[in-house]
Amino acid sequence: MSQEPAGPASGAGPAAARVGGVLAGLFDVRDQVALVTGGASGLGYAFASILADCGATVVVADQNAERLEKAAAALAESGAVVKGARLDVSDASAVRSLVNGIVADHGRIDIAFANAGIARGRPLLVPEGTIDGFDMTDYHALIDVNLHGVVHTVRAAAAHMKRQRSGSIVVTASTAGLRNDPFTPYSYTVAKAGVVNFMRQAAHDLARWNVRVNAIAPGPFKTNLGGGPMPPEAEARWNAVVPLGRMGDPAEIRGLALLLASKASSFMTGGVYPIDGGALLQGPSLPG
């Protein structure tokens, strides 16, 4: 008796295994040791979560003790190896001490996300169109955390990665650092533009040691970066300038983060990768 030809489902098992093997080979971060600064909330938590979910040992650093404790516990619920560490990234010695401690505990550091950032103050564009009347305290605070914090983190991680002759560093830039943005304080745009160019310099200098440095440039995402939930009117304003018609969810950045952290991006360094729903495709609009 002849046998009917096998249907498509009969090959699903081998095909799935083959695809799974390819993906695992490209994006495998198991047994890698990672640091994520600003990892207790927002995009930092998304970075930490994808690394933890994919088997990396993750050190989550954040200045907010309450958020840090909750984030580390949530990430560890699935069995991931996660440790929380209080950190002020504007303190160079504290950053260096933390990274040295990670290497002392684990023997290496393979991945570093220099992500910690703050946003406060208001856009400096006042109704008359001038750039006066802003708080220099806020200005210096944002520069210290958003720019100097990245510099401190990259330097500390690179010192060990050079000796290893391997490593991936990912910095969080912003679309606000790639063009003028009337919705964003000057200090934020200045810091993020500095992050982009610092990343390029570091990528060039560290390439000889096989250490890669890249930047993710998020557009508008639903996070608490400004210190709390975004008011509905502000969200509506952002939605209006995004061609996809909405702000991003932090979970939507996980794929790009895993790409840049893993060997899937082994020939990528010095790149800036916007993830913004197409916001850079059109010019910024003034509030109104």
C-alpha positions, 0 to 999 in steps of 0.5 A: 500500500502506497504511503501518502506524501508527507505534509508540510508539518512533517518537516516542522521539527527539523526545520525549527531545530535548524533555524533555532541552531542558526539563531543560537549561533548568531545571537548566543550570549550564554556565559557572557558577562554583561554590565548595564548602567541605568538598568533598573527601568526603561530602556536599560531594563529592556537591555538587561532583560534581553541579555538575562533571558538569553543566558548572560550573567548581568550586573544591573547598575542604577542609582535608584536603590528601590527600583534596582532591588525590584528590577534585579529580583524580577530579572532573576525570577526566570533563573537568570544570574543577575546582580544589582549594584548602586552606581552614580555613573558621574563618579569615575572612580565608582564606575571603575571600582564596579567594573574592576569588581565584576572582573574580579568576580567573573574573570572578564567582562564581555558586554557593557551597555553605557546607558544611564541617563537623566532628563529634566528641565525644559527645552531652552527655546522660549516663546521669543525664540531665544536660548536664555532663561535656563537652569545651569544646574540642570545643564551640568547635571545632564552633561555629567550623567549623560555624557561623562557617565558614558565616557567613564563606563566605556573607559572602565570596560575597555581597560579590561576588554583590551586585555581580553582582546574582545568585547562589545560596548553599546552606548545609548545616544538619541535621535536628539543628538543627531539633529536639532530637537525643539522638544528637548533641553539643550543639555540633553542634545549636547550630551547625546551629540557628544556621546555619538562622536565619543563613540566613533573615536572609541570605536576607531581606537579600540578596533585594534584590540577587537573591541567593538563600540556602537550606539543605539539612538532611540527616538521617542519611547514610553519611559520614565526618563523625565522622572515620571509617567508622560502626560497624555498631551506630551505623548500625543505631541510625540505621536504626531511627529512619528511616521508610525504614529506612536511612541515606542515600547521599551520591549521593541528595543530588545532585538537591536540590543541583542544584535549589537551585544552578540557576535551577530554584529561581529563586523559592526563597529562605530555605527549609530543605529536609530530606532525611532519609528521613522521620526528622523525621516521628517523634520522636527516640529515646534511645539504648538 
